[in-house]
């Protein structure tokens, strides 16, 4: 029951936000009394935090680990770039999957108006992973300052995230209601090529 409540909460909070969704609605959606939410989470705020924790645990398991597995100092330049591009492609695959849709709605709201609980989850789960990517950028682009390298890391990671957050724009521009496998592969290839250009500093 706890997991069902979390999944429904992610979907409803993601679509309409914390204030617009009541615990009665969430409980009814899984055919359980409201007391179940109190029992498992202590209330609405606890359920919201549990939903956020579920998302970040999933992202850490399925996304962050790919970026954590970066080359050591002995790797050559091409190996380093290729490893980062492979990690971004895997993130892109996840973003193009249906599984990422409810997560993206929830996190999209939090990116614009973050709550302190989610900010702390980002500090604990996402920032360390991003710092690892920053170090890779600094090795590849030593001319960059620390702040510039952080901006580059966010930018290339954001290119992968855009495959989910810009789904409607992609569909309209590509004139496709659904993205078939060939189109997804094309988008992932362009993601890699764009990231390679950024990591190379614009050099071929």
Buried (B, 14 or more C-beta within 10 A) or exposed (E): EBEBBBBBBBBBBBEEEBEEBEBEBBBEBBEBEBEBBBEBBEEBEBBBBBBBBBBBEBBBEBBBEBBEEBBEEEBEEEEBBBBBBEBBBBBBBBBBEEEBEBBBBBBEBBEEEBBEBBEEBBEEBBEEBBEBBBBBBBBBBEEBEEEBBBBBBBEBBEBBBBBBBEBEEBBEEEEEEEBEEEBBBEBBEEBBEBBBEBBBEEEE
